[in-house]
Amino acid sequence: MSTPAAVGQGDPSSVAADQLKSVIERIERLEEEKAGIAGDIKDVYAEAGANGFDVKILRKIVALRKKDHDERTEEEAILELYLQALGMA
């Protein structure tokens, strides 16, 4: 006879293997979606470049917009300080 705790649980190693397989498959699907989205982003940058926009500057703007105002202000102040120290400002 099986104990009450073991009823309906199956082999613990097969349950762990099933969970692991499920996690791996989810990650693989998300990686595929990420690759597709990265391709779409690349296409948008290419389109912007073809329309005369500077893609390098667009990438910088996107990176700046990801940061909050205080973080951006602090980085700009440090950059200005370094430029002054190097005689470039």
N, C-alpha and C positions, 0 to 999 in steps of 0.2 A: 504494500500500500504506500501511496505517496503522502508526504506530509502536507498540511494545508498551505504552507508557505510556497511549496513547489508546484501546486496545482495551477495550471494555466500560464506558467512563466516560461516554459520551454528551457532548452539548454542555454545557460547564461553566455557561453562563448558564441553561440549562433546569434543571440540577440545583440550582443556587442558587435559582431561582424555585420549584421544587418544595419545597425545604426551607423557604423563606420562607412559602409557602402553608400547609405543614404546621404551622409554628410559630404562625401567625396563627389557624388553625382550632383548635388546642389552647387558645390563650389565650381565644378566643371561647367555647369549651365551658366552660372554667373560670369565666369571667365569668358565664355563665348559671347555673352551679352556685352561685356566690357569691351571686348575686341571690336564688336560691331559699332558700339558707340564711339570708340576711339577713331574708327574709320570715318564715321559721320563727322566728327569734329575736324578731322584732317581735311575732309571735303569742304567744310564751311570756311576754314582758313584759306584753302586754295581758291575758293570762289571770291573771298574778300580780297585776296592778293590780285586776282584777275580784274577786280573792280577798282584797283588802284590804291587799296589800303596797305599800309606797312604791317605785315603779319607779325614781325618781331614786336612792334609796339602794341599791337592788339593782344598778344600773349602777355605782355607786361601789364596791360590794363586789366585783363582777366585775373591775373595773379593779385594785383592790388585790390580789386573788388572783393576778393575772398577774405581779405584781412579787415579787422575792425578799425575804426578811425584812430583810436589811441595807438594801436600797434603800428599802423602806417605812419603816424606822426612821429613816433619814436624812431623808426627806421630812417625816415627822412632827415631828422635832426642829427642822427649819428653819421649818416652819409655826408651831410653838409660839413660836419666837424672834421671828418676824415679828408674831404676834398680841400678844406681850408688848410689842414696840416700839411697837405702835399702841394700847396700852392696852386691848386686847380680851380679854386672858387673865386 
